[in-house]
Every structure is written in C-alpha cells, then in structure tokens.
C-alpha cells in the first residue's frame, strides 16, 4: 500500500475499477488517451470519463457523484505518494 508503479498503471487501475464497479468500461482508444494524458484534477478526470462514455452534462447527477468518488479515492492516493494536488 502506498507504492506507486507509475502514473500509467495508476490510471489503468482507476479505469479498471470504474469498469468493474460502475460499468464505465471505456472504448480502448478513450482508455489509452486517458492513460497517456490523464486530466490533472478529480473533476476534470470525472468529466473526461463521462464524456468518453458519451454522456452529456452530468454535473449534478448521482452517477457523476459515484464516478467522482472512485476517481477521488484513486487520485488522493496518488497525491499522497507523489505530493501532487487534486482539485477534489
């Protein structure tokens, strides 16, 4: 726990959890794009996932809240390890 292989692996683990837990299984091209250039903040990453799923404005929905919770959980661990900042 607390060990971080690299950001690519971290992002892939996050995407895997979103797929398994919430059914947000992104197309390969979208996943690759997020792994290669992940948005820096929790809200930006959440919005990118929703956009990749083809969803419109999800600003105030329960689905967005659930996705954001998973993203925040993962990104908060990244910040703890590398001192980074998340906009959560």
N, C-alpha and C positions, 0 to 999 in steps of 0.2 A: 504494500500500500504506500502511496506517495511516490513510487517510482514511475518515471515517465520515459518511455522508449523514445518517442519523438512525436511531434505535433501530428504528423500524418496518421500514426497509429491511434493517437487520442481521438482525432476526428472520426476515424473509421469506427472506433468503439462506440462513440456517441451515435453515429448513424445506425449502427447495428442495433443499439438499444431502442432507438426511435422506431425501427422497423419491427422488432420483436414485441416491444411493449405496447406501441400505439398504432402499428400498422402503417407507419410512414416509411415505406420501402421505396426509396427514390430510384429513378432510372440510372443506369450505370454512368452515363455522361454527367448527370447532375451530381451524383456522389463524387465522381472524380474531380469535378470542378470545386466542390466544397473542400475536399481533402487537399487539393493543390493550392487553394487560395481561400481559406476559411475567413468569414467575416469576423472581425475582432471582438465584437460585443455580443452579449446574450440576446438582446432584442434583434440585432442585425442578423445573427445566425438563425434565430427563430423565424424571422421573416423570409430568409432565403430558403429554408426548408419548406415553408408553406407555399412560397412561390414555385419551387421545384415540383411540388405536388399539384400545381395548377389551381390553387385556391386563391380566391380574391382577398379582399380586405377582411382579415380575421382579427382585427385589433382588439375586439372586446368579446371574444368567444371563449367558451370552456375548452375547446380544442386547442386554441392558441395557448391558453394557460397551461394545459397539460404538456404540450411540446416545450414550452418555455421552461417548465420545471425540470424536465430532463436535460435540456441544454444548460441551464444554470447549474445543475448538480455537477455535470461534467466540467464545465468551464471553471467553476470555482475550485475544483481540484487542480486544474492546470495553473491557475493563478497562485495557488498555494505552493506549488512546486517551483515555478519559474519567476514568481514575483510580479506576474503580469496583472493587468487590470481588465475587468469585465464591467460592462455597463449595467450590471444587474443590481 
